[in-house]
Every structure is written in structure tokens, then in C-alpha cells.
Amino acid sequence: MKYFRADLHVHTVLSPCAEVEMIPPLIVQKALELNIDIIAITDHNASTNVGAVQKAAEGFDITILPGMELQTREDVHVLCLFDSLSILEEWQLVVDDALPEVLNRPEFFGDQFVVDDTGGYIRTETRMLLTSTNLSIDNTFKKVNALGGLVIPAHVERSAFGLFPTLGLLSNEWPILGFEISRHTGPESAKKTYPAIGNFPLIQSGDAHRLNEFIGTTIFKLESATIHEIRKALKSEDGRCVSIENMPDK
């Protein structure tokens, strides 16, 4: 069993709201500088740059989990995390069918760049990514879990796209294992504001759109850096666990 420092919510230049510095080699370098062992690449409704970050991380002692930040039909952001790029690509096909056929407006939302492992430009994604899909929260849980992935509602306390400010409720139909809180708060503050968080396990992520937004305050005790092990940690099974350290708590 080993302790892993993690940040499971990291954007690349494929996300229109990310800065141009969010390219694969700089992402990996920053995570290593902060002694982060696991990061998840979670662009908005897209996954094309995940493989490039994984390639940039080859030879380094860090795990890059394939992921996505999905915007559901209810305007709620959820993290969808997987073990392999091939499974993420299956999920991407589902999301592509659920995205509206609308062109991005880079002058308003920002550019959406697909890059290689060095950060070299490949192409611009023209479809608007910063929008709601027609996937409901219910269907997202069902489809991601069927692929062996993990769904964690993102920055649940935030007014923009957070589960509690947006919907103000939980459904018993959602097999929630834990919530993510943002870097702008702490567990006690989040629970005080939204008591429905209750005793659910929490992770904290940087939601990094810039290199200085990595935080690495989530600590997992795991056998290995896999979705299966993270799921066990959220359930506190077989000695696995999760905690948040050095968090801001306003």
C-alpha cells in the first residue's frame, strides 16, 4: 500500500477557457515539481489531448488518468475518469453524439487546440465544447459505470456548474461515491454551506486552467494508481482511503 498525491481535474489547451501554457510537457513538469503522483486530464466534453499528455509523461514516475469534464443536460459538471485511453475513446463517441452541432466562437469562448506531446499545434477543434450535452446525470452514471469508469461530481459547491447551487438536491438513483470540492474552499466550509454533502468522501482538485492552479491536496492510500483502487478508496474498502491535506478552509 502506498500514498499517492493526486489532482484529478486538469485542463489542456483543448479547453477553450485554458491558457496557452496548458500543453503536455509543461503540465507534466508542473505536476512533477509539486510531487503529484496522479493527474487526470479532463477537458470540457473532449479527450483528444489525453494521449499527448500520456506520451509526454513517458519515463517519469507519474500516472496520467484519461478523463473528461462532462457538462450534463442539467448544466452540471461531472468528472468522468477511466483507466485506459481506448475506453475513454468509447466514451467520447457517446459524448460526440450528445453534443449540439454548434461551432465554437473563439473570440468569445477561446480557442480549442489539439496538440502533440511536445505542445506542437495539430489542429483547432471547431465544434463548441463549452456547452451542455443532452446526457442527463442519470445516464452519465449508467454509461460511464458500464464502461468501468468513475463519475465524480465536480466542484460541487461552486455557483457555476456545481451540483448543489445548480440543482440543490441529490437523487437516490445516482450511485455517488464522492464529491469534488474546488481549491477555493475546504471540507468543513463546503459541508456547512451544503449539508447534503454529509459524510460523502471528498476530493479536492485544482481544476487547473493555468499552471499555477495545480494543488495536489488529495491523498489516496492505494495499491496502485487505477480507477479500481480509487473506487475502493472512496468506499474505504480493504485499507484504501482518501483525505485532503493543507486545504484552504474559509
Backbone as a ProteinNet text record, in pm:
[ID]
protein_1_A
[PRIMARY]
MKYFRADLHVHTVLSPCAEVEMIPPLIVQKALELNIDIIAITDHNASTNVGAVQKAAEGFDITILPGMELQTREDVHVLCLFDSLSILEEWQLVVDDALPEVLNRPEFFGDQFVVDDTGGYIRTETRMLLTSTNLSIDNTFKKVNALGGLVIPAHVERSAFGLFPTLGLLSNEWPILGFEISRHTGPESAKKTYPAIGNFPLIQSGDAHRLNEFIGTTIFKLESATIHEIRKALKSEDGRCVSIENMPDK
[TERTIARY]
84.9	0	88.9	47.4	128.4	36.8	92.7	18.5	49.1	-56.7	-46.1	-104.9	-29.6	-79.8	-145	-266.4	-341.2	-407.5	-421.3	-507.2	-583.1	-710.3	-789.4	-873	-831	-909.5	-814.2	-761.8	-661.8	-703.8	-699.6	-736.2	-611.8	-628.7	-525.1	-577.5	-496.3	-536.5	-654.4	-701.3	-823.2	-946.1	-938.4	-1048	-1038.5	-1145.8	-1138	-1104.1	-1128	-1100.8	-962.2	-883.3	-748.5	-647.9	-542.6	-436.8	-348.6	-277.8	-194.9	-79.6	-45.3	62.4	23.3	-104	-150	-127	0.7	41.7	106.5	110.8	154.2	285.6	396.9	521.6	520.5	455.5	450.8	356.6	249.5	158.1	231.8	304	378.6	486.7	559.7	666.5	612.2	500.6	443.5	397.2	333.1	287.9	406.5	514.2	633.1	696.4	697.7	753.4	678.2	548.9	464.9	454.2	534.9	534.6	397.5	325.6	195.7	218	155	173.9	70.9	-49	-158.4	-225.7	-240.7	-328.5	-426.8	-541.6	-639.7	-657	-649.9	-673.1	-821.5	-884.4	-1030.9	-1075.4	-1057.8	-1104.2	-1256.3	-1312	-1457.2	-1512.5	-1589.3	-1660.3	-1568	-1437.6	-1342.3	-1223.8	-1153.3	-1044.8	-925.5	-923.6	-824.2	-680.7	-656.5	-520.2	-470.6	-554	-512.9	-391.9	-397.5	-287	-156.1	-162	-41.1	21.4	-62.3	-9	49.9	-16.1	38.7	174.8	187.9	316	422.5	385.5	480	527.4	446.9	480	561.5	583.9	658.8	799.7	840	971.7	973.5	862.2	851.4	761.6	783.3	707.2	577.9	487.8	358	255.9	134.2	25.1	-68.5	-98.8	-193.8	-322.2	-425.1	-553.2	-632.1	-688.5	-774	-906.5	-949.4	-1075.1	-1137.6	-1244.2	-1320.5	-1404.7	-1423.3	-1521.9	-1645.4	-1746	-1869.3	-1964.7	-2030.5	-2139	-2269.9	-2346.3	-2468.3	-2582.6	-2691.4	-2811.4	-2862.2	-2832.8	-2877.6	-2781	-2679.3	-2577.3	-2491.2	-2466.1	-2379.7	-2253	-2138.7	-2011.3	-1980.4	-1942.3	-1900.8	-1771.1	-1683.6	-1561.3	-1591.5	-1548	-1563	-1422	-1382.3	-1244.7	-1238	-1132.1	-1116.4	-972.2	-951.9	-818.1	-740.2	-810.5	-738.7	-790.6	-701.5	-736.5	-840.6	-832.7	-927.7	-1069.8	-1085.5	-1219.7	-1267.9	-1177.9	-1215.4	-1262.7	-1198.3	-1239.6	-1379.5	-1415.6	-1553.6	-1650.4	-1612.9	-1697.2	-1708.2	-1599.5	-1601.3	-1703.9	-1720.9	-1821.2	-1961.4	-1987.1	-2116.9	-2136.2	-2032	-2040.4	-2054.7	-1982.7	-1993.5	-2137.3	-2205.3	-2345.5	-2436.7	-2390.8	-2473.9	-2444.5	-2340.3	-2305.5	-2387.8	-2432.8	-2504.4	-2410.1	-2464.6	-2385.3	-2375.3	-2291.5	-2273.5	-2124.5	-2088.5	-1948.5	-1902.6	-1776	-1717.8	-1702.6	-1708.9	-1682.4	-1556.4	-1439.4	-1313.9	-1296.1	-1353.9	-1339.7	-1414.4	-1508.1	-1587.3	-1547.4	-1536.2	-1508.2	-1358.9	-1282.5	-1141.9	-1116.1	-989.4	-951	-948.6	-961.4	-962.9	-858	-738.2	-625.4	-600.1	-583.9	-533.1	-383	-304	-158.5	-95.3	35.9	109.1	178.8	260	320.8	422	470	562.2	489	358.6	280.1	265.9	317.2	307.2	164.9	129.5	-7.3	-37.8	-154.6	-203	-322.4	-422.1	-541.4	-622.8	-724.5	-819.1	-951.2	-1002.6	-1135.4	-1238.8	-1322.8	-1417.1	-1553.8	-1586.2	-1713.9	-1709.5	-1814.6	-1816.1	-1818.7	-1719.4	-1707.5	-1767.1	-1765.7	-1812.9	-1963.8	-2034	-2179.2	-2234.7	-2363.5	-2426.4	-2449.4	-2424.9	-2463.2	-2609.9	-2663.5	-2800	-2798.8	-2684.1	-2674.1	-2718.5	-2813.7	-2856.5	-2754.8	-2763.6	-2676.7	-2701.6	-2826.9	-2861.6	-2792.9	-2806	-2747.5	-2595.8	-2540.1	-2394.3	-2341.3	-2402.1	-2360.4	-2373.6	-2485.9	-2509.6	-2408.8	-2386.2	-2299.6	-2151.9	-2107.5	-1967.3	-1939.5	-2029.6	-2009.9	-2009.5	-2091.5	-2094.6	-1962	-1888	-1756.1	-1644.5	-1681.5	-1581.4	-1518.3	-1578	-1524.6	-1581.5	-1543.7	-1583.1	-1635.8	-1751.1	-1810.4	-1799.2	-1744.4	-1737.4	-1790.2	-1900.8	-1949.1	-1841.5	-1821	-1708.1	-1745.3	-1646.2	-1659.1	-1804.4	-1853.8	-1998.1	-2049.2	-1957.9	-2002.9	-2001	-1945.8	-1931.8	-2065	-2085.8	-2211.2	-2222.2	-2109.4	-2110.4	-2092.5	-2200.3	-2198.8	-2175.3	-2183	-2172	-2305.3	-2299	-2421.2	-2518.6	-2469.9	-2561.8	-2619.7	-2538.2	-2600.6	-2691.4	-2660.2	-2739	-2869.7	-2863.4	-2983.7	-3037.7	-2948.2	-2991.7	-3045.9	-3012.7	-3067	-2977.6	-3001.6	-2939.6	-3049.3	-3021.3	-3116.7	-3063.2	-3153.3	-3114.6	-3077	-3109.1	-3076	-2929.5	-2861.8	-2722	-2629.4	-2550.4	-2458.1	-2331.6	-2348.6	-2237.9	-2143.3	-2014.5	-1913.1	-1841.4	-1845.4	-1778.6	-1799.8	-1759.2	-1771.5	-1634.5	-1621.8	-1504.7	-1542.4	-1453.8	-1466.5	-1352.5	-1372.3	-1273.7	-1159.7	-1058.2	-943.3	-978	-1097	-1134.8	-1202.8	-1220.4	-1289.1	-1222.9	-1282.9	-1235	-1352.4	-1325.9	-1435.6	-1537.3	-1490.2	-1584.6	-1672.8	-1613.4	-1692	-1795.6	-1753.8	-1845.5	-1961.6	-1931	-2036	-2129.7	-2074.6	-2158.2	-2256.1	-2207.8	-2292.7	-2393.3	-2348.3	-2434.2	-2435	-2522.2	-2525.1	-2550.2	-2606.1	-2631.7	-2502	-2389	-2260.7	-2242.4	-2293.5	-2296.5	-2162.8	-2166.6	-2046.2	-1984.6	-2021.6	-1960.9	-1810.9	-1729.7	-1587.1	-1569.5	-1465.4	-1436.5	-1296	-1282.7	-1151.7	-1148.4	-1027.6	-1011.9	-918.2	-957.2	-878.1	-852.5	-751.7	-717.9	-807.9	-873.8	-947.9	-857	-735.3	-628.6	-650.5	-667.8	-668.7	-539	-458.6	-327.1	-232.1	-103.8	-6.8	-4.2	-34.7	-29.5	-155.8	-244.3	-368	-365.2	-256.2	-240.7	-234.7	-292	-281.9	-230.2	-275.6	-224.8	-251.4	-370.1	-402.8	-480.1	-520.7	-590.7	-488.4	-500.2	-408.2	-488	-449.1	-509.3	-412	-463.9	-387.9	-435.4	-348.1	-385.9	-276.7	-313.5	-214.1	-149	-229.8	-179.9	-269.5	-219.5	-291.8	-390.7	-501.6	-603.4	-741.4	-835.7	-973.5	-1031.6	-1000.4	-1049.1	-1004.1	-877.3	-824.5	-883.3	-899.8	-959.6	-1103.7	-1174.3	-1311.2	-1310.5	-1216.7	-1206	-1175.3	-1090.1	-1055.9	-1178.1	-1259.2	-1379.9	-1479.4	-1472	-1559.1	-1494.3	-1368.1	-1290.4	-1283.5	-1256	-1250.5	-1106	-1087.4	-960.5	-840.3	-859	-749	-721.3	-793.2	-776.6	-853.3	-805.1	-874	-833.7	-903.8	-875.3	-888.2	-803.4	-809.3	-762	-788.5	-745	-651.2	-533.9	-439.3	-409.6	-370.9	-325.5	-427.5	-556.2	-657.2	-693.3	-725.9	-780.5	-919.1	-955.4	-1088.9	-1138.9	-1220.4	-1264.8	-1386.2
-119.2	0	124.7	225.3	346	468	582.1	707.5	777.5	823.6	891.7	1032	1130.7	1267.8	1287.9	1343.2	1347	1482	1513.8	1623.7	1568.8	1541.3	1469	1559.5	1685.9	1779.4	1880.1	1843	1924.5	1943.2	2067.5	2100.3	2121.3	2102	2135.4	2247	2284	2389.4	2349.2	2224.8	2186	2251	2279	2350.2	2498.3	2559.9	2698.3	2798.3	2761.6	2851.7	2832.2	2739.9	2715.3	2808.5	2840.3	2924.8	2844.8	2916	2852.3	2775.3	2802.9	2730.4	2587.3	2552.6	2419.4	2317.7	2293.7	2196.5	2077.4	1960.7	1837.2	1845.1	1891	1886.8	1977.8	2093	2184.4	2133.7	2067.3	2005.7	1899.7	1812.3	1705.3	1764.6	1861.3	1924.6	1986.5	2057.9	2123	2020.4	1914.1	1810.2	1745.6	1720.3	1661.6	1756.3	1885	1983.8	1983.3	1954	1954.1	1815.6	1720.7	1583.1	1518	1550.3	1488	1356.1	1250.7	1116.5	1080.3	1138.1	1106	1235.4	1253.1	1359.5	1298.9	1360	1321.6	1439.1	1412.1	1514.7	1516.7	1631.7	1640.3	1765.1	1764.5	1876.9	1875.1	1989.8	2003.3	1921.9	1818.1	1736.5	1679.8	1670.2	1629.1	1557.2	1478.9	1396	1383.2	1459.3	1438.6	1458.6	1542.4	1569.8	1475.8	1381.7	1293.8	1209.4	1150.7	1066.3	1142.6	1268.5	1350.9	1373.7	1395.7	1415	1283.7	1173.4	1044.2	1019.7	1053.1	1036.1	1127	1250.7	1344.7	1296.1	1213.7	1164.8	1036	978.9	853.4	872.1	776.8	784	855.4	914.5	983.5	904.1	922.1	849	923.3	920.6	985.6	912.1	900.6	835.5	941.5	931.1	1021.3	943	971.8	903.1	970.6	893	950.2	994.4	1114.4	1162.7	1272.3	1327	1432	1503.4	1633.1	1706.2	1723.1	1645.5	1648.4	1752.7	1823.7	1913.5	1845.2	1810.5	1734.1	1822.4	1756.9	1826.6	1926.7	1897.5	1985.4	2101.3	2117.8	2222.2	2196.6	2071	2031.3	1968.8	2003.7	1945.5	1821.5	1713.2	1590.9	1541	1486.3	1423.8	1279.7	1240.8	1103.5	1048.1	951.7	903.4	756.7	720.5	585.7	538.3	408.2	352	354.6	347.1	335.4	435.3	471.9	564.8	504.3	374	309.7	315.5	300	310	454.1	547.7	689.4	722.4	664.2	688.9	636	523.5	473.9	575.2	629.4	730.1	855.1	892.5	1011.2	998.1	877.9	857.3	885.4	845.2	873	1023.4	1090.4	1234.9	1310.1	1265.7	1331.2	1329.9	1219.4	1209.5	1298.3	1332.5	1411.1	1561.3	1599.3	1740.8	1808.5	1929	2000.5	2035.9	2040.8	2075.1	2227.4	2284.1	2429	2458.8	2556.8	2594.6	2680	2660.5	2742.6	2887.3	2977.3	3119.5	3157.4	3137.9	3158.7	3299.8	3397.7	3535.2	3556.9	3470.3	3481.1	3375.9	3248.2	3138.5	3105.5	3130.4	3092.6	2984.7	2968.2	2867	2728.2	2626.8	2487	2412.5	2396.7	2343.8	2196.5	2118.1	1981.4	1988.9	1928.9	1938.8	1801.2	1793.8	1669	1670.8	1569.4	1556	1664.9	1736	1847.4	1980.2	1977.9	2101.3	2160.4	2089.9	2137.9	2134.9	2238	2252.9	2146.3	2082.4	1986.7	2044.1	2085.5	2142.3	2215.9	2285.4	2354	2278.8	2248.3	2187.9	2297.3	2280.2	2385.7	2370.4	2251.1	2229.8	2291.2	2357.3	2421.5	2316.4	2321.6	2225.3	2276.4	2405.9	2464.9	2483.3	2368.8	2370.2	2243.8	2241.6	2122.3	2016.9	1891.8	1779.3	1746.1	1648.1	1604.5	1480.9	1453.2	1342.2	1389.6	1322	1354.6	1300.2	1346.7	1292.9	1143.3	1102.8	960.6	877.2	920.4	844.5	846.4	956.3	964.8	860	851.4	747.9	608.8	581.7	448.1	412.7	505.3	476.3	470.2	561	559.6	435.7	404.6	286	159	155.4	37.8	17.5	126.2	118.4	94.7	80.4	59.1	186.6	300.2	429	474.9	595.4	653.5	794.4	825	958.2	1027.1	1148.7	1229.9	1369.1	1410.9	1547.7	1649.8	1745.9	1838.5	1966.2	2021.2	2148.9	2173.4	2083.5	2078.3	2202.1	2279.3	2396.9	2524.2	2518.8	2639.4	2682.4	2812.7	2863.5	2833.2	2826.8	2796.1	2646.4	2580.3	2439.6	2342.4	2389.2	2299.3	2231.5	2108.1	2029.2	2095.1	2138.7	2188.7	2325.9	2423.8	2551	2539.7	2447.9	2436.3	2362.5	2248	2166.4	2169.9	2182.5	2188.6	2058.5	1947.6	1820.2	1705.9	1589.1	1464.2	1364.6	1277.1	1170.8	1038.8	958.5	824.5	734.4	778.2	699.8	716.1	814.2	836.9	759.1	667.8	590.1	669.9	775	866	803	804.6	755	868.9	987.7	1101.3	1227.3	1338.7	1468.5	1534.4	1621	1707.1	1846.5	1904.5	2045.3	2121.3	2249.9	2330.1	2371	2429.8	2478.1	2602.9	2658.6	2784.3	2763.9	2639.5	2613.3	2495.6	2450.3	2333.6	2246.5	2126	2032.9	2087.9	2149.1	2195.2	2307.8	2399	2508.7	2455.2	2359.9	2303.4	2231.9	2155.6	2081.1	2174.5	2282.4	2378.5	2446.7	2482.4	2551.1	2455.9	2332.4	2232.2	2104.5	2096.9	1980	1848.3	1853.3	1729.7	1656.8	1727.9	1660.8	1553.3	1581.1	1481.8	1415.6	1283.7	1206.3	1146.6	1199.6	1150.1	1181.6	1091.9	1123.4	1241.7	1319.7	1437.1	1428.3	1476.7	1505.1	1655.2	1708.6	1849.4	1858.6	1937.1	1947.2	2092.3	2112.3	2246.5	2299	2206.4	2247.9	2339.3	2290.7	2375.6	2413.3	2542.4	2600.2	2677.8	2689	2755.1	2672.1	2683.5	2600.3	2629.3	2752.5	2785.5	2743.4	2670.7	2627.2	2480.5	2408.5	2274.5	2285.9	2187.6	2193	2062.9	1947.1	1821.8	1802.6	1838.5	1824.3	1696.5	1621.7	1495.1	1383.3	1307.9	1197.3	1066.4	975.8	842.4	740.4	645.8	529	412.2	364.4	268	162.5	53.3	-44.5	2.8	66.5	115	228.4	304.2	423.1	384.8	322.9	279.7	325.2	325.7	361.7	262.5	135.2	32.4	63.1	102.1	133	263	362.8	489.1	466.3	382.7	349.4	285.1	193.9	130.9	234.5	330.5	434.2	517.6	551.8	629.4	550.8	418.9	332.4	291.5	332.6	293	140.8	74.5	-70.4	-120.4	-232.6	-306	-217.4	-125.7	-41.7	78	91	208.6	325.5	447.7	564	689	797.6	925.9	1035.8	1136.6	1250.8	1375.1	1489.7	1618.4	1682.6	1724.6	1789.2	1932.2	2012.4	2150.2	2227.8	2207.9	2272.6	2407.2	2501.3	2626.4	2601.4	2665.3	2646	2780.5	2845.7	2981.7	2981.2
0	0	0	-74.9	-90.4	-90.6	-48.8	-55.4	-188.2	-253.4	-381.7	-368.7	-410.8	-417.4	-553.8	-556.6	-681.9	-706.9	-834.4	-881	-1000.7	-980.9	-1080.4	-1169.4	-1184.1	-1265.7	-1329.1	-1446.1	-1514.9	-1660.8	-1707.2	-1845.4	-1931.7	-2061	-2158.2	-2248.7	-2346.9	-2440.7	-2528.5	-2516.4	-2587.1	-2523.8	-2394.8	-2327.9	-2362	-2409.6	-2456.2	-2347.3	-2221.9	-2110.7	-2051.5	-2108.1	-2057.4	-2124.2	-2050.5	-2104.8	-2199.8	-2286.4	-2387.9	-2326.1	-2200.7	-2132.3	-2095.8	-2105.8	-2065.7	-2177.3	-2204.9	-2306	-2235.6	-2300.4	-2233.3	-2156	-2214.8	-2137.3	-2015.2	-2024.6	-1910.6	-1801.9	-1841.4	-1744.7	-1663.7	-1733.9	-1666	-1576.6	-1626.8	-1549.1	-1420.8	-1430.8	-1312.6	-1209.9	-1255.8	-1163.7	-1091.6	-1163.7	-1102	-1000.8	-1032.3	-939.1	-806	-811.9	-692.2	-627.9	-679.5	-627.5	-636.7	-742.4	-767.2	-840.7	-791.1	-846.2	-952.2	-941.6	-1033.7	-1077.4	-1206.2	-1255.4	-1354.2	-1365	-1466.3	-1561	-1690.1	-1791.2	-1821.5	-1798.3	-1801	-1876.8	-2006.9	-2087	-2098.1	-2133.6	-2143.2	-2260.1	-2226.6	-2326.2	-2433.9	-2405.9	-2509	-2446.4	-2530.7	-2477.2	-2571.3	-2679.9	-2784.4	-2736.6	-2637	-2592.2	-2483.4	-2438.6	-2329.2	-2368.7	-2487.1	-2531.4	-2540.5	-2579.7	-2589.6	-2452.6	-2350.9	-2215.6	-2163.7	-2192.1	-2151.2	-2215.5	-2342.2	-2411.1	-2351.7	-2319.8	-2258.9	-2122.5	-2055.5	-1921.6	-1923.8	-2041.8	-2050.2	-1994.4	-1911	-1849.3	-1715.9	-1676.6	-1548.2	-1453.4	-1325.7	-1225.2	-1193.2	-1288.4	-1272.5	-1356.7	-1306.7	-1380.1	-1435.5	-1564.7	-1629.9	-1655.3	-1579.1	-1598.9	-1710	-1801.8	-1905.6	-1847.2	-1883.5	-1829.6	-1912.4	-1858.1	-1924.2	-1818.8	-1837.2	-1757.9	-1845.1	-1815.3	-1893.4	-1838.7	-1928.7	-1889.1	-1921.9	-1818.7	-1838.5	-1888.3	-1919.1	-1965.8	-1862.3	-1734.6	-1625.7	-1599.8	-1685.3	-1667.3	-1543.8	-1514.4	-1403.5	-1460.2	-1402.7	-1444.5	-1360.7	-1429.7	-1361.6	-1423.8	-1340.1	-1388	-1426.2	-1544.1	-1592.3	-1611.8	-1529	-1525.1	-1564.4	-1637	-1689.6	-1672.2	-1689.8	-1678	-1808.1	-1921	-2047.9	-2150	-2239.8	-2346.6	-2439.7	-2462.5	-2553	-2498.9	-2367.2	-2307.6	-2310.7	-2285.5	-2296	-2437.6	-2536.9	-2675.2	-2702	-2637.6	-2647.9	-2587.3	-2472.6	-2407	-2493.2	-2559	-2643.5	-2755.7	-2809.4	-2913.9	-2861.2	-2737.8	-2674.8	-2659.8	-2614.4	-2592	-2723.7	-2826.8	-2957.5	-3008.3	-2987.2	-3029.8	-2945.8	-2825.4	-2733.1	-2739.2	-2813.4	-2825.6	-2935	-2911.9	-3018.2	-3132.9	-3252	-3371.1	-3381.8	-3296.7	-3292.5	-3302.7	-3382.6	-3397.4	-3278.9	-3241.2	-3135.6	-3180.8	-3085.1	-3110.8	-3034.3	-3096.1	-3023.1	-2970.9	-3039	-2991.5	-2860.9	-2829.2	-2707.3	-2604	-2647.1	-2554.8	-2543	-2649.8	-2651.4	-2754.3	-2791.2	-2889.7	-2827.6	-2913.2	-2871.2	-2954.2	-2899.2	-2974.6	-2944.6	-3048.7	-3038	-3061.9	-2971.5	-2978.9	-2965.7	-2997.8	-2978.2	-2842.6	-2816.2	-2684	-2652.3	-2753.7	-2729.5	-2714.7	-2737.9	-2738.2	-2876.3	-2977.3	-3114	-3166.3	-3238.3	-3289.8	-3394.1	-3380.9	-3481.5	-3555.2	-3482.2	-3545	-3440.7	-3487	-3399.2	-3400.8	-3283.6	-3272.4	-3293.5	-3395.4	-3431.4	-3364	-3320.1	-3253.1	-3113.5	-3072.2	-2941.6	-2831.5	-2744	-2635.7	-2505.1	-2485.9	-2360.4	-2365	-2359.6	-2369.7	-2306.1	-2282.4	-2225.4	-2332	-2294.4	-2379.4	-2349.4	-2421.1	-2387.2	-2297.6	-2235.1	-2140.6	-2002.1	-1945.1	-1809.3	-1709.3	-1586.8	-1482.2	-1466	-1467.3	-1453.7	-1561.2	-1687.5	-1797.6	-1793.9	-1746.6	-1736.4	-1639.9	-1522.3	-1427.7	-1489.3	-1552.2	-1607	-1715.7	-1807.2	-1921.2	-1881.6	-1795.5	-1752.1	-1667.3	-1575.5	-1492.1	-1576	-1681.5	-1769.6	-1841.4	-1860.6	-1924.2	-1822.4	-1695.2	-1591.7	-1541.2	-1576.3	-1533.9	-1401.4	-1363.8	-1235.7	-1258.8	-1200.3	-1209	-1073.1	-1073.4	-951.9	-985.7	-926.6	-949.7	-915.5	-1005.8	-995.7	-920.5	-850.3	-777.1	-734.5	-650.5	-621.2	-549.2	-486.8	-411.5	-494.1	-615.5	-695.9	-757.2	-766.9	-823.4	-972.1	-1041.8	-1184.4	-1204.9	-1246.5	-1285.7	-1170.4	-1046.7	-932.4	-905.1	-860	-840.3	-742.7	-626	-524.2	-556.6	-599.9	-637.6	-759.7	-849.2	-973	-950.7	-880.5	-862.2	-719.8	-623.6	-484.8	-429.6	-495.5	-448.6	-494	-431.5	-472.9	-504.4	-599	-631.2	-578.5	-523.2	-478.3	-594.9	-715.9	-835.1	-875.2	-819	-856.7	-763.6	-816.5	-732.4	-699.9	-622.9	-592.1	-490.1	-521.3	-428.5	-357.7	-414.8	-353.9	-435.2	-378.8	-444.9	-455.7	-555.2	-564.2	-514.9	-432.1	-397.3	-464.9	-483.8	-555.3	-462.6	-520.6	-442.7	-361.8	-383.2	-318.4	-183.7	-142.7	-17	52.6	160.5	233.2	272.7	320.7	352.6	451.1	558.2	660.7	608.6	533.4	475.8	377.9	293.8	195	263.3	366.7	437	513.1	566.2	639	544.2	423.8	327.3	264.6	238.3	172	255.2	355.9	445	372.1	251	176.4	142	147	126.7	232.4	352.7	459.2	483.5	486.2	513.3	387.2	272	148.8	147.7	95.2	78.5	-15.7	8.5	-73.8	-131.3	-254.2	-309.7	-336.5	-349	-383.3	-502.4	-602.1	-724.3	-760.1	-843.2	-886.1	-995.3	-1069	-1187.7	-1269.7	-1292.2	-1344.5	-1490.2	-1512.2	-1646	-1669.8	-1563.3	-1566.3	-1480.9	-1507.8	-1437.2	-1287.7	-1247.9	-1105	-1030.1	-1097.2	-1032.4	-989.8	-1017.1	-960.9	-808.6	-738.1	-592.5	-529.8	-576	-521.1	-373.9	-327.5	-185.8	-154.5	-257.4	-234.8	-220.3	-112.4	-84.3	-82.7	-169.6	-172.8	-115.1	-39.9	1.7	-84	-171.5	-274.5	-292.6	-356.8	-402.1	-531.9	-617.6	-746.3	-793.9	-891	-938.6	-1048.4	-1007.7	-1102.6	-1056	-1149.9	-1115.2	-1016	-1032.8	-940.3	-797.5	-781.4	-648.8	-593.9	-679.7	-634.9	-590.5	-662.5	-622.1	-483.1	-459.7	-327.9	-219.2	-252.2	-154.7	-118.1	-217.7	-191.1	-105.5	-115.4	-35.3	96.6	117.2	235.7	249.9	139.6	136.9	142.9	214.7	215.2	247.8	339.9	383.2	295.1	184.6	99.4	160.9	134.7	188.9	111.5	137.5	73.5	177.3	166.4	256.8	182.7	244.2	187.8	289.1	242.9	333.7	288.3	384.3	356.1	272.2	300.1	220.3	275.9	189.8	240.2	295.5	402.2	459.4	508.6	426.9	455.3	547.3
[MASK]
++++++++++++++++++++++++++++++++++++++++++++++++++++++++++++++++++++++++++++++++++++++++++++++++++++++++++++++++++++++++++++++++++++++++++++++++++++++++++++++++++++++++++++++++++++++++++++++++++++++++++++++++++++++++++++++++++++++++++++++++++++++++++

